[in-house]
Amino acid sequence: MSLFQCREWWAYKPDTAEECDQGCMVVADVDNSGDKKNLKIIVGTFKGTLRIFAPRARSFKAPDLRLEKDLGFPILQIAVGMFIPDSTDLGLAVLHPRLLSVYRVSIKQAGFTEKVTNDDIFYSIDLVYKHRLSRTACNMTYGPFGGRRREGKRGDAIAVQSMDGQIFVLDQDTFSFARFLNNFLVPGPISYIKDIDSLVTVNSSMQVECYRYRTLGTTMGGRESREGKTEKSSPDFLGLKSSRTKIQTLWTHNLGEHAVGIIPVSTNGFKEDKELAIFGEHTLFILDSQGKMIDQRRLGYTPVAFAAFEAGGSSGSARHMLVVSEHKMLMVYSDQQLLWSAQAPFIPVEVKISTFGGVRGMVAMLADTGEVAITYLGMDPMSNIGSVPETRDLDYQSMDKEHKQLLKSIRGSHNNTNAQPDDKLLAKPMVPHTLCEGSIDDEDAATSDQGRHICVTVNFLLSFTAKGAASDILLNLNVPNAIIIASNTIKAPDVVGADEKGKPGEVVKVPVQFFVSKTVLPASSRVEVSISYNVPSGAPRTNWFSFNVPLCLICKVVAPMNVNTFAFTLESNKESPTLSTLFGEIFKPAVGTQPELKDQADKVVTLHFYSGTH
């Protein structure tokens, strides 16, 4: 354990499992409030959840989460810039696999109180425009492409890199052009250098390639075939044509190892980003805007997250960077010199240095599980300081008194355990092992050789354990993709409990018919059921359970088939049961109609899925 630790100032941990990666966190004044001392943290996850936090004090509080919304698609990367047409306000760009959306973040007030506090504020997002991508996206970068601001134009443009090496350039709500990169195999990190108005990426050949924006925009022509002839390019994006002509690079540089990330850096003497920090698997490279090597440092670890920052109050031309290793070690560099090293609370995928709570230099981290933490560099004092124990006589009377108090506290903690409520609605599924007659208006439902639907009826037996009746009973069923039911929500009648004399109440039977798809191969037979209801006092209650649909609904036993395309062998040091015993629930009914199956049941059992797969 390291003596130096990152001290936690604020932290948020999602309730459910999330997944994030590099580019899923941004720190900016996304609501355009102008408060530079309390910036906001924007986080997107692969589940499609967008969260905006506004930390203002130590420890996470519910009002700090200003927005939480499911956008419906995985979020690959987010960015904040001047993306809104005819406006200098900041917009939020969200990159999905096949969609790029730009939102405006607005401040809303909860309630109608005259005095508005931070706890009464929340955010809403309004879609300004969106671009549908014809190719699966990988990452993006943005900036004033083409010298927009020098020409008096407002806003930033966005360049999206696809998984097959095509660059889409989007000038706010207008599509500009699309170009294919040279010698492309797999996508790499991409960044924009404002000083030379160029896009920089690292290809699979471990080479840094710099493309001037003006060259990308003016490169025209078709795609060269292997014979050297020119082929017409096909519509690729919004009906416009893309080009596969070889693009002239401004410069290239051979790294010799794959790149993890690219970030523009500036020294304290310059405001513009005139250098590039390229993090390899084991090396940090510093290049200038013309592709010349300025500095190189061999790292003894693999960097997983990194950020550049300005050192307040310092002078000179030193570069300041923060790097986090795969071993949770956070390191602060000034050029080649290591200034500080501390242990992070987790392995981050993204790290930012900004201002929170009016304090500069706070470190915001994002874990791959969606956990967010704001820390500062500190040092834990040693807890094992040697000291001379004070010698005194043992007081057995006080020790016995303390022992009795501890025993009393222990017994009390066991007696005060949370008891389950008495007014519960009990549900028991009665799962049959034979098919029944049933029908459903669904073309995807499988049918038997006689033309009848494959169906089983599961009866749910409901009973109430208290006096009175359970009302407003709703059964919500979550079934696998291969299982079909008429409705996922079923309303059940009220269930009356015991009477005044203690006589048990009635048992209500709710039948539900389950069918199987003829096109979807079943991956699971587990059905989850959640029940919501109201007790006689009016309080809402819920119950949850799960069960497996019978095997006869999914497949049937057929005559053995000599199919050996795929095979696997299981060996055991104990005697195993016969196949007819393992598949007894589906095998015994089949023997009644196909007696020839009984002779070979100990050696082979062939199951035919109703979806058509053996």
ABEGO torsion letter per residue (X at the ends): XBABBBBBABBBBBABBBBBBBGABBBBBAAGAGBAABBBBBBBBAAGBBBBBBBABBEBBAAABABBBBAGBBBABBBBBBABBGBABBBBBBBBAABBBBBBBBBBBBEABABBBAAABBBBBBBABBBBBABBBABBBBEBBGGAAAAGBBEBBBBBBBAAGBBBBBBEABBABBBBBBGBABBBBBBBBAAAGBBBBBBAAGBBBBBBAAAAAABBEBBBBAAGBBBBBBBABGGBBBBABBBBBABBBBAGBBBABBBBBBBAABABBABBBBBBAABBBBBBAAGBBABBBBBABBBABBBBBBBBGBBEABBBBBBBBAAGBBBBBBEABBABBBBBABBBABBBBBBBGGBBGBBBBBBAAGBBBBBBBBBBBBAABBBBBBBBBBBAAAAAAAAAAAAAAAAAAAAABBBBBABBBBBBBBBBABBBBBBBBBAABBBBAAGBBBBBBBBBBBBBABBEBBBGBBBBBBBBAABBBABABBBBBBBBBBBAAGBBBBBBBBBBBBBBBAABBBABABBBBBBBBBBAAGBBBBBBBBBBBBAAAABBBBBBBBBAABBBBBBBABBBBBAAAAAAAAAAAAAAABAAAAAAAAABBBBBBAAGBX
